[in-house]
Amino acid sequence: MSLRPTVAIVGRPNVGKSTLFNRLTGRRTALVSDMPGLTRDRREGTAHLGPHAITLVDTAGLEEAGPGTIASRMRAQSEAAVAAADLALFVIDARDGVTAADEAFARVVRGSGKPVILVANKAEGRAGESGFYEAFALGFGAPVAISAEHGEGVGDLVVDILEALGLPLGAPVRGGRRRRAETTDRDAAADEVDGDAEADGGLIAQRTQPIRVAIVGRPNVGKSTLVNALLEEERMITGPEPGLTRDTISSELEWNGRKFVLFDTAGLRRKARIDELAEKLSASDTVRALRFAEVVVLLVDAERPFEHQDLTIGDMVAAEGRAMVVAVNKWDLVSEKQKLLRDLRETVAEKLSQVSGVPLVTLSALGEKGLDRLMEAIVAAHDTWNKRVSTPDLNRWLQEATARHAPPAVSGRRIRLRYITQVSTRPPTFVAFCSRPAELPRSYVRYLTNSLRDVFGMAGTPIRLSLKKGENPYADRGARGKSRRS
């Protein structure tokens, strides 16, 4: 058994596996709906059970399927999760009783040789009683009756999980019949670093914490294939069918001594074309991943580069203030590479001008070419996103920038820019003190932003520059100090 034991949740579709996953991890990360088969890929999370942390794996519903179908690939992922786990939770719907599919897949799980706990979900009320007793026939011993949605019986399940893993129960926890799952966001809090951390400790944490990378793009551009190539394993379901990925799946990666968390996301289409519930849930999940990420890889198809939706996604990334890398996939299929590369760079410079200088990397996810270049660009973008410029350097730059191109005069009075400071990173954010901020044209603000980016080497990252009315606040403070001393 590994240092952190792994528990896989398996069963046929729509028995409540993802609801149980969310309940045990204490986070609503897995998509949940009455729609069968919503989950397709393996999703991992950390559950704090008593004094122990375990890795919990949510899997796709087991279904009978012919070779080569989406369902067969989903089943292969679920079977791989069981093979890698230390314990399996086999979940049935107590209201439906034991179905033929439950019996068939109980044999599959039993054949893995892994310890199994039988979980009769949706057992609340009389509707689940008959199914609870039917579950004994599956041969996994006495089922644990729970309601994952309402939390009933989950404490008993936690006790059984710890006992099956050979872990001590620890001190009793109030509030459950035997024990309640301690399911907090401590794992998430440990992974997050305050975006405005400026102390030395914060900077050290930024270097040691994993870089969160979301891979986004239109459907069928190769996002899951890219994640599999980076992980060097078939972690995600892939295929020619668009829209295979529904959940945002996170995976850990270590490259050249740096740690990363990769988020494979569902493809984003235009809102007008999204009509299915599953796609709506997937799209909202992708947007959440984008906001949680530090670096976003916008993956485009070399055969159909920079369609309208690609540019819309790029605008969204810039608006959220994330560091961005543009990756052009399927580069091995391009014949006139140099010509297309020139065209792509011109398009990026023109259409994504709000993040001028965004890095562009060509690759082949299927052929595993260009992956190191992509990772180098991600690290560089992350470093730029965290960049801090000293206040003296900023004010020297401000004097030179305004001397080179003076602020305009409005109503015969010239606008004065007196002082600038950086208030935060992630993305770099600056405040300039100005005599009449509301009257400074947006074109001049763009001039200052682009100059900041060029002079201080912040190409490709969003920059926030806001204006405030007032004098140099530090000069005012010094003047007040002098008057008090006099």
N, C-alpha and C positions, 0 to 999 in steps of 0.2 A: 504493500500500500504506500502511496506517495505521502509526502509530508502533509499535504492538504488533500484529504480524501475527496473523491468525486462520486456524485450521486446522479444517475440519469433518470429522468421522468419519461416513461414510455406508455403507450397504449394506442388504441384506435382513435380516429379523429373525433373531436368535439366531446371529449369526456372531462375536460377541465384541466388539462396538463399545464397550459400557460397560466391559468388562474392560480393553480397551486404554486407554480414557479414564482409568480409575483408575490404571493402570500409569504412564502418562505424567505425570499430575498428582501422583502419589505419595500420593493420598488416596482412601479408599474412600467417595466421595461418591455415585457412581452406583449404583443398585440393580442387583444381578447375580443372575441365576437361570437355570436351564435352560428356564424358561418363555419361549416366543417372544413378542415384542411387549410386554415388560415396560416398556420406555421409551416414553413418548408425547410428552413435551415436549422442547424443546431445553434442554440443560444446558451452562453455560459454566464453565470452570475455567482456572487458570493452570498452565502447564507450564514448568519451567525446563530448557531443553535447551542443554547446554553453557553458554556465557555469556549466553544469550538467554532472555527471557521471552516466551512466545506465549500467545494466547488459544485454548484448545481447546474445541470444541463437540461434545458428544455428541448424536446425533439418534435419532429413532425409526426403526424398520426400514421400508424402502421396500416397499410392497405394492401390488398392483393392487387397486383398490377403486372402487366406484360413487360418484357425487357425493353429498355430504351425509353420508356414513358417517364413523365415527370414524377408520377407516383412511385415508380420503381427507384428513381434516384433519391426521392425523399426517404424511402424505406432503407436504402443503403446507408444514408446518413444516420438514421436512427439506430440501425444495427451496429454501425461503427461507434456510436456513442455508448451503447451497452458494452461493447467489447473493451472500451477504454475505461469504463467505470469500475468502481469498487463495490457499488450497490445499485440495484435498479428498483425504482418505484413503479410497479405495474398498476396503472389507474384504469378503473372501469366506472361506468355511469350506473350507480345503484338504482336509478329510476327505470333504466332500460333492462336491468338484469344482465345476465351473462349471455352475450350474443355469439353467433358462430365465429365472427371475426375475433372476439376476445379469446375464444378457445384456440383458434389457429395461431394467434400471435403469442399466446401464453406458451405454446410449444416452442416458438422461436426463442423467446426470452429464456425459457428453461434450458434450451440447448446451449445457451451461452456459458452455462456453468457458474454464472455470477449469483451472489445472494440476492433474493428478491423479497420485497415487502409488497403485499397486495393492498391497494388503497381503493376503498369503495367511496367514490366521491358523490356529491349531491345526495347524501344519505339523510338529509334533514327531513323530518316529518315521516308520515306513514308511507309516502310514495316510494321511499328508498328501502323499506324493510325487506321486501321479498328479494330484491336484487342483492342485498347484503348477505342473506343466507345462501342464495345461489352461488355466490362467489367462492364458497368453500370447495366447490367441485373443481376449481381450477388447479388445485393441488399446491397452492402456495401457503397453506396454513390459514389461520384466522385473519380475515381482512380487518383493516383499520377503517372504521366509519368516520368520514369527515364531510364537512362542507367547506371547500376551499374558498368559495365566495364569501361566506359569512364567518369563517375562522373557527367553526365548531370542530372539535376533535383534533385540531392541528397540534395541540400540545402533546396528545398521546402519540401522534405520528412522530414528533420530534424525539420522544423518548425511545421509540422503536428504532429510529434511524441511528441514534447514538449507540444503542445496544448492539445493533447489527454491525456497526463499524468498530466495535470494541472500544468505544470512547467513554470515559467516565461522565456521569451525568452532571456533576458539579452541584452547586447549591440550588435548592428549590427556588422557583420563580413564582411569585404570587400571581393569581388571576386565572389559572387554568386548573382543570381537574387534576392533572398530574404535573404538567410542565407546559409553558408557553414558549413558542419560538421567539427568540430575540432577533427580530428582523428590522434592523435599522439601516440608515444610509451611511454607517461608519466607513464601509469600503469606498463609497463614492467620495466621502469627505476626505479620506486619505489620499485619493487619486487627484483631487482638485487642488490647484494652487491659486491663491487670490490673484486676480489679474492686475491689481494695483500694488502688489508687494514690492516695496522699494528697499527694505532693509537687506543687509547682507544675507541673513537667513533666508529671506524670500528668494534672492537670486540663486542661492545654492539649491533651494528646493526646485526652482525652475529647471535647473540642469539635471537634477536626479530623478524627477518625476517623469513618467512616460509622456511622450508627445502624442496628443490625441489627434488623429488624422482621419477625416471623413472623406470617402471617395464617392463623388456624386456625378450625375450626368443623366442623359436621356436613357430610356430603356434600351437594352441590347447593345450597349457600347463596349461591354466587356469588364464591368466593374468586379463581378464575382471572380471572373477568370484572373484578373489582376491580383486580387487578394490571395487566391489560391497559389499563384506564382510566387508572390512575396513570402507566403508561409511555407512554400514547398510541400504542400499537401492539399488533398481535395477536401477542403474545409467547407466550401460553399457549393450548392447545386448550380451547375452551369448547363447551358444548352442553347440551341438556336431560337427557342421560344422567347419572345420579349416578355418582360415582367415576371421572371421567375422569382426574383428576390422580393419578399414582402416585408419581413422584419428587418430592422437595422441590427446587424450582427457585429459584435465587437470581438476582436481577436488580438492577442498579444504577440509582439514581434520584437526581436532583438537584432540589431544591425550595426556592425562596427562598434560594439560596446554601448550603443544608445538603445533605450527601450521605447517602444511605440505601442499605442493601442489603435488598431485599424478598425474603422467602422464601414462595413459594406452596407450600402443603402439601396433602397428601391429606386428604380428609374423615375425621373420626374417628367411628366408630360404637361401640356397646357391644361389649365383648369377646365376649359370648355370640353376637353376630351375625356375627363375623368368622370365616369358615371357609376362604376362598381364600388360597393362598400369597401371591399378589400383594398382597392387602389387608393381610395380616400384615406383609409387608415394608414396605408404604407406611405403616402405622400406626407402626411402630418408627422409620421415617425422620422422621415428623412429630414424634414425641416428642423425637428428637435435635435437630431444628430449634428446637423450643420451648425446650430447655435452652440452646441456643447463642445464642438471641435476647436482646436487651436489652428490647425492647418487644414485647408480643404483642397483636395485634388479634383479639379474639374476635368473629367475624362471625356474626350470627344472622339468620334469615329473619323479616321483619316479618309474614308471613302465618302463621308457626308459631314465635313467639318463645319462647325460654327453655324448651325441652323439657328433659327430664332430662339428656340428653347435653350440652347447652350448659352446664348448671350443673356437670356433672362436669368438663368441660374448664376452666371457670373456676376450680374448686377446684385443678386440676392446675397452672394458671398461678400461682396464689397460693402453692401449696406449693413451687414452684420458685423463688419470689422474683423473678419477672419483673414489670416495669411492665406495666400492662394498660389497654387501651382497648376498650370494648364498642361495636361498630358494628352498627347495625340496617340491613340491606340491603333493597332492594325497597320503599323507603318511598313511592315514587310509586304503588304499588298500594293503599295504605291510604286508606280513606275518612274515618274519624273519627280524624284524626291527633292532636289534642290529648288526647283520652281515652286512646288507646293509649300516648302518650308518658308520661302520668301513671302508667299501670299499669306500664309498663316500668321507670320510675324506682323505683317502690315495690318491684318484684320484685328489681331489682339491689340496693337497699338492704337487703332482707331476706335474699336468698339468697346474696349475695356480701358479707356483713357483715365478713368477715376482711380485705377491702380497701375499707373504707368510703370512699365518695366517688369510686369509679371513674368516669371520664368516660364518658358515653353520647352517641354521635353517630349521627344518622340520615342515610342516603344512598341514592342509587340508582346502583349501579355501571354498569348498562346505560345509564342516562340521563346518566351522568357528572355527577351532582349531589351536592353535599356533600363533595367530595373535599378541598377546601382546609380545611374544618372538621376533617376526619379528620387531615390532616397536622399542623394546629396542635395537636390533642389529643395526637398521638404525640410531638411535640417537647416539649410541656409535661410529659407523663408521664415522658419520658426525663430532663428536667431535675430533676423531683422525685425520681426514682429515684437520682440522683447527689447529692442534697442533703446538705450537712454542716452541723451545728449546733455552735457553740462550746461548750466544756465549761462556762464560767461561765454561759452562758445556760441550759444544761441543768440545772445545779444550782440556779439560781434557780427554774426551773420545778418541779423536784422538791420544793423547800421549799413552794412554793405549792400543788402538787397534794396533798401529804401533809397540809398544814394544812387544805385544803378537805375532804378525805376521808381521814381517818387510817387507816393500816393496822390490820387487826383485831388483837385480843388473842387469843392462843392459850394455853390453860392458865394464864390469869391474867397472862400476860406479853405486852406489846405488841411486835410486830415492828417493827424500826427499819430504815428505808432511809436510808443515810448519804451515798451518792455515786453519780453516774452519769456515764458518758462514752460517746461514740460511737466505736466501734472500726473501722467501715468503712462504705462506701456500697455501692450496687448490689446489694441494697436497703439502705436505712439500717438499721444494726445497732448496738444499744446494749447496754451491760453496766451493771447496777446492783448495788452492793454492799449486802448485806442481812445482818441479824443471824441470821435463820433462813430462808434461801431456800426450803427444802423445804416449809415450813409456810405460805408465803404463798399464799392461795387463787388459783385461776386467774381468778376473776372480778375480783380486784383487779389482776392483771397486765393483763387486758383493759381495765380502767379507765385504767391508766397508758398503755397503747398508744394507746387512742383519744384520750386527752388530748394525748399527744405529737403525734399526727396533726393534731389541731385547732389546737393552739397554734402549731406550726411550719410549717403549710401543707403537709402531706404527704398530702393526700387522694388516695385511689386507688392508693397504692403499698403493697406489703407492708412491714411493719416487724418487725424481729427484736429482741426484748427478752429478754435472759437475766439470770439472777440469780446472784450469787456471794457466798459467805460471806466476811466480812472487813470491816475498817475502810476508811476512805479511804486508798488506797495511797499517795497523794501526801502526805497528812498524816503517815503512818507514816514515810515517807522523810525528811520534814522533821524529825520528832522524833529520828530516828536521827542526823541531821546535827548537831542541837543537842547531843546527848549526846557526840558525838565532839569537838565544839569545846570543851565544858566539860572 
